[in-house]
Amino acid sequence: MGKQYKIAVVNGDGIGNEIVPAGVSVLSAVAKKYNFDITTEYFSWGAGHYVKHGEFMPKDGLETLKNFDAIYFGAVGLPEVDDTLPAKDYTFKVRTELEQYVNYRPVKLFSGVQSPLRDKTEKDIDFVILRENNEGEFVQNGKIFYPDTPNGCAVDTSMVTRLGVERIAHYAFKLARKRRKKVTNVTKSNTLIYTLGFWDKVIAEVAAEYPDVEYGKMYIDNASASFVLKPEFFDVIVTTNMMGDILSDLGGAIMGSLGLGGSGNINPEGDFPSMFEPIHGSAPDIAGQNIANPIGQIWSAAIMLEHLGEQEAADTIVAGIEYATAQGNLTKDLKGNASTSEIAERIVGFINS
């Protein structure tokens, strides 16, 4: 037996209880094929846990997670739970406390999937969005003053530090060297002149250290239009927390469905475990019906294995996804009637062939 990896598995809520087991079945198959071992431990954390226990995870939950090589996560949130809580009390907490400062969200048109962009093909839609994951607009550094009075006001403060910008920028340029050697900084510094002016300045300084990589800056409004009109322009995008959150959903849409999008919340240095999850939510309206698209969750497993150093196994999962989508008859979100388990079985069959 080769290397051994200890994975914390958090199904979360809603369809997480279907797509995460689908992803684990793929992980088990590829681990057997490439002679490494994956040991899983399950945690019932999320909004359902909050309903029962008044907390999204136990107080020692983060310390527990530090004992693992990676975290494989589904989605969090239920209609009966305040939708401001899942991010604050689970997702952001994990990303921040475990210094997962890179949010890695690839965008790729898979074989057999028709993009809503009628003139675009697989060669046109293939790029990565790198979202700074610990700073920016989502630091929750704010307050509401006198909310029920005529002079009530609310403030959220965006935080941008040199360290935070430098480390995401270096990650972007190093990744671009492995791809098509092009980085686009998506910003809005013409209006957010202090925070994003500083963001641009620091990224430009880092860019000078990578003369072999083409570097350019694009405002978020132009970038949004270009996702639709000329997605082939992009290779590696580096952007802020909130803009990356929005753009990655647009990226999922031009792929054909948010159900296809995988992601990683990465601590590149390996000081803490990284967390891997699909870009979509818990979709409680279709939970328990075995119709959710598991591909984003399965792609997240490939991103996890790539981070752990199992590149061949990761590539095999992506090839399995391509095989599965090329067969046609996908899940309901892609105008098919295949079940969650059928798609997972298709990919496992490819791996075992």
C-alpha positions in Angstrom: 0.0 0.0 0.0 1.2 3.5 -0.9 0.6 6.7 1.0 -2.3 7.0 3.5 -4.6 10.0 3.8 -6.9 10.8 6.6 -10.0 12.7 5.3 -12.6 14.5 7.4 -16.0 14.1 5.6 -18.7 16.7 6.3 -21.9 16.0 4.2 -23.5 19.1 5.5 -27.1 19.6 4.6 -29.6 19.0 1.9 -28.1 17.3 -1.2 -24.8 17.1 0.6 -26.1 13.8 2.0 -26.3 12.4 -1.5 -23.5 14.0 -3.5 -20.8 13.5 -0.9 -21.3 9.7 -0.7 -21.2 9.7 -4.5 -17.8 11.5 -4.3 -16.5 9.2 -1.7 -17.3 6.2 -3.9 -15.2 7.7 -6.6 -12.4 8.5 -4.2 -12.4 4.8 -3.0 -12.2 3.5 -6.6 -9.3 5.8 -7.6 -7.4 5.1 -4.4 -7.6 1.4 -5.0 -6.5 1.9 -8.6 -3.4 3.9 -7.7 -2.4 2.1 -4.6 -3.0 4.6 -1.9 -5.3 4.5 1.1 -8.0 6.9 2.2 -9.4 6.7 5.7 -12.6 8.7 6.2 -14.2 10.0 9.4 -17.6 11.5 9.2 -18.9 14.6 11.0 -22.6 15.6 11.1 -21.9 19.3 11.2 -24.0 22.0 9.5 -27.4 23.7 9.8 -29.0 20.4 10.8 -26.5 20.1 13.6 -27.4 23.7 14.6 -31.1 22.9 14.8 -30.3 20.1 17.2 -27.5 21.5 19.2 -27.5 25.3 18.7 -24.1 25.3 17.0 -22.8 24.4 13.5 -19.9 22.5 14.9 -18.6 21.7 18.4 -16.4 24.3 20.1 -13.4 22.0 19.5 -14.4 21.3 15.9 -11.5 23.3 14.3 -9.0 21.6 16.6 -10.5 18.2 15.5 -10.1 19.2 11.8 -6.4 20.0 12.2 -5.8 16.3 12.7 -6.7 15.5 9.1 -5.0 15.8 5.8 -8.0 17.3 4.1 -11.7 18.1 4.5 -14.2 16.9 2.0 -17.4 19.0 2.4 -20.8 19.1 0.8 -22.9 22.2 1.4 -24.5 24.0 4.4 -27.8 25.6 4.9 -31.5 24.8 5.6 -34.6 27.0 5.0 -35.5 27.1 8.7 -32.0 28.4 9.7 -31.1 32.1 9.3 -29.1 32.3 6.1 -26.5 34.7 7.6 -25.3 31.9 10.0 -23.9 29.1 7.8 -21.1 31.3 6.3 -20.3 33.0 9.6 -20.4 30.0 11.9 -19.1 27.3 9.5 -17.7 28.1 6.1 -15.9 31.4 6.9 -14.8 30.1 10.2 -13.1 27.1 8.7 -11.5 29.1 5.8 -10.2 31.7 8.1 -9.0 29.8 11.1 -7.3 27.1 8.9 -5.7 29.9 6.7 -7.3 28.6 3.5 -6.5 31.8 1.7 -6.8 30.4 -1.8 -10.2 29.7 -3.1 -9.5 27.7 -6.3 -12.5 27.5 -8.7 -11.8 26.0 -12.2 -14.2 26.7 -15.1 -14.3 24.1 -17.8 -16.7 23.0 -20.5 -17.0 19.2 -20.3 -17.4 16.9 -23.3 -21.1 16.5 -24.2 -22.3 19.4 -22.2 -23.8 22.3 -24.2 -22.9 25.8 -22.9 -25.6 28.4 -22.9 -23.0 30.4 -25.0 -24.1 29.0 -28.3 -20.8 29.7 -30.2 -18.4 28.5 -27.6 -16.7 25.1 -27.4 -14.5 23.1 -25.0 -11.4 25.0 -26.2 -13.0 28.3 -25.4 -14.1 27.7 -21.8 -11.1 26.5 -19.7 -9.8 28.8 -17.0 -9.4 29.2 -13.2 -10.7 31.8 -10.8 -8.6 32.4 -7.8 -10.5 34.1 -5.1 -8.7 35.6 -2.1 -10.4 33.8 0.7 -9.5 35.4 4.0 -9.8 39.1 3.5 -11.7 41.6 1.3 -15.4 42.2 1.7 -16.2 39.1 3.7 -14.2 39.7 6.8 -17.4 40.7 8.7 -15.7 43.7 10.2 -18.7 45.9 10.7 -21.7 46.9 12.8 -25.3 48.2 12.7 -26.0 51.3 14.7 -29.4 52.2 15.9 -31.2 50.0 13.4 -34.8 50.9 14.4 -34.3 54.7 14.5 -34.4 57.3 11.6 -30.7 57.8 11.8 -29.9 54.0 11.8 -26.9 53.0 9.7 -24.8 49.9 8.9 -21.1 49.6 8.0 -19.0 46.8 6.6 -15.3 47.4 6.2 -13.3 45.7 3.5 -9.8 44.7 4.6 -6.8 44.4 2.2 -3.3 43.7 3.6 0.0 43.4 1.7 0.5 39.9 3.0 -2.9 38.8 1.9 -2.5 40.2 -1.6 1.1 39.1 -2.1 0.4 35.4 -1.2 -2.7 35.1 -3.5 -0.8 36.8 -6.3 2.2 34.5 -6.0 -0.1 31.5 -6.1 -1.7 32.9 -9.2 1.5 33.4 -11.1 2.9 30.0 -10.1 -0.3 28.4 -11.3 -0.2 30.3 -14.6 3.3 28.9 -15.2 1.8 25.5 -15.3 -1.0 26.5 -17.6 -1.0 29.1 -20.4 1.1 31.7 -18.6 -1.5 34.4 -18.4 -2.8 36.2 -15.3 -5.8 38.6 -15.3 -6.3 40.8 -12.2 -10.1 41.4 -11.9 -10.6 44.6 -9.9 -12.7 47.7 -9.4 -10.0 50.2 -8.4 -11.4 53.0 -10.5 -14.1 53.4 -7.8 -12.8 51.5 -4.8 -9.7 53.6 -5.0 -8.1 52.9 -1.7 -8.5 49.2 -1.0 -8.4 48.0 -4.6 -5.9 50.6 -5.6 -3.6 49.1 -3.0 -4.6 45.6 -4.3 -3.6 46.5 -7.8 -0.3 48.1 -6.7 0.8 45.0 -4.8 -0.2 42.6 -7.5 1.7 44.6 -10.1 4.8 44.4 -7.8 4.4 40.6 -7.7 3.9 40.4 -11.4 7.3 42.0 -12.0 8.8 38.9 -10.4 7.3 36.7 -13.1 8.4 38.2 -16.5 7.5 35.0 -18.3 3.8 35.4 -17.4 1.6 37.8 -19.3 -0.2 40.1 -16.8 -3.2 42.4 -17.3 -5.8 44.2 -15.3 -9.6 44.2 -16.0 -12.5 45.9 -14.2 -15.2 43.6 -12.9 -17.9 45.0 -15.2 -15.8 44.3 -18.3 -14.8 40.8 -16.9 -18.4 39.9 -16.4 -19.2 40.8 -20.0 -16.2 39.0 -21.2 -17.1 35.7 -19.4 -20.1 35.7 -21.8 -18.6 37.2 -25.0 -15.1 35.9 -25.0 -14.3 33.4 -22.2 -11.3 32.2 -24.2 -9.5 35.4 -23.2 -8.9 34.0 -19.6 -6.4 31.6 -18.2 -5.8 32.4 -14.5 -8.0 35.1 -12.9 -7.0 36.5 -9.5 -9.7 38.6 -7.7 -11.1 39.6 -4.3 -13.3 37.6 -2.0 -16.7 39.0 -3.1 -16.0 39.5 -6.8 -14.6 35.9 -7.0 -17.7 34.6 -5.3 -19.9 36.2 -7.9 -17.8 35.4 -10.9 -17.4 31.8 -10.0 -21.2 31.3 -10.2 -21.2 33.0 -13.6 -18.4 30.6 -14.5 -20.6 27.7 -13.4 -23.5 29.1 -15.5 -21.4 29.3 -18.7 -20.3 25.7 -18.1 -23.9 24.7 -18.3 -24.8 24.3 -14.6 -23.6 25.3 -11.1 -23.8 21.6 -10.4 -20.7 21.0 -12.4 -18.4 23.4 -10.5 -15.9 22.1 -8.0 -13.5 24.1 -5.7 -10.8 24.0 -3.2 -10.2 26.2 -0.1 -6.5 25.8 0.0 -3.7 26.4 2.5 -0.8 26.0 0.1 1.9 25.7 2.7 0.1 22.6 4.3 0.2 24.1 7.7 -3.5 23.3 8.0 -5.8 21.0 6.1 -7.5 22.4 3.0 -11.3 22.0 2.4 -12.8 20.9 -0.9 -16.5 21.5 -1.9 -18.8 22.2 -4.9 -19.6 25.8 -5.6 -23.3 25.4 -5.3 -25.5 25.3 -2.2 -27.4 22.6 -0.3 -30.5 22.8 -2.6 -33.0 21.4 0.1 -35.8 21.6 -2.4 -34.4 18.6 -4.3 -32.8 16.8 -1.3 -33.5 13.1 -0.9 -34.6 12.6 -4.5 -31.4 11.2 -5.9 -31.5 13.8 -8.7 -28.8 16.2 -7.7 -25.8 16.6 -10.0 -22.7 15.1 -8.2 -20.1 16.3 -10.7 -19.1 19.4 -8.8 -18.6 17.3 -5.7 -16.6 14.7 -7.6 -14.5 17.3 -9.3 -13.7 18.7 -5.9 -12.4 15.3 -5.0 -10.0 15.5 -8.0 -8.9 19.0 -6.8 -8.3 17.5 -3.3 -6.1 14.7 -4.7 -4.1 17.1 -6.8 -3.4 19.2 -3.7 -2.4 16.0 -1.8 0.1 15.1 -4.6 -1.9 12.4 -6.3 -1.8 14.0 -9.7 -2.4 10.8 -11.8 -5.4 9.9 -9.7 -6.8 13.4 -10.0 -6.4 13.4 -13.7 -8.2 10.0 -13.9 -11.2 11.5 -12.0 -11.4 14.4 -14.5 -11.1 12.0 -17.4 -13.9 10.0 -15.8 -16.1 13.1 -15.6 -15.4 13.8 -19.3 -16.4 10.2 -20.1 -19.6 10.4 -18.0 -20.7 13.7 -19.6 -19.9 12.5 -23.1 -22.3 9.6 -22.7 -25.3 12.1 -22.6 -28.4 11.7 -20.4 -27.1 13.6 -17.4 -28.9 14.9 -14.4 -32.0 17.1 -14.4 -30.1 20.4 -14.2 -28.6 19.4 -17.6 -32.0 18.4 -19.1 -31.5 14.7 -18.5 -33.1 12.1 -16.2 -30.0 10.3 -14.8 -29.8 10.0 -11.1 -27.0 11.1 -8.7 -25.9 7.5 -8.2 -26.0 6.7 -11.9 -23.5 9.4 -12.7 -21.2 8.4 -9.9 -21.4 4.7 -11.0 -20.6 5.8 -14.6 -17.4 7.5 -13.3 -16.5 4.6 -11.0 -16.9 2.3 -14.0 -14.5 4.3 -16.0 -11.9 4.3 -13.2 -12.2 0.5 -12.9 -12.1 -0.2 -16.6 
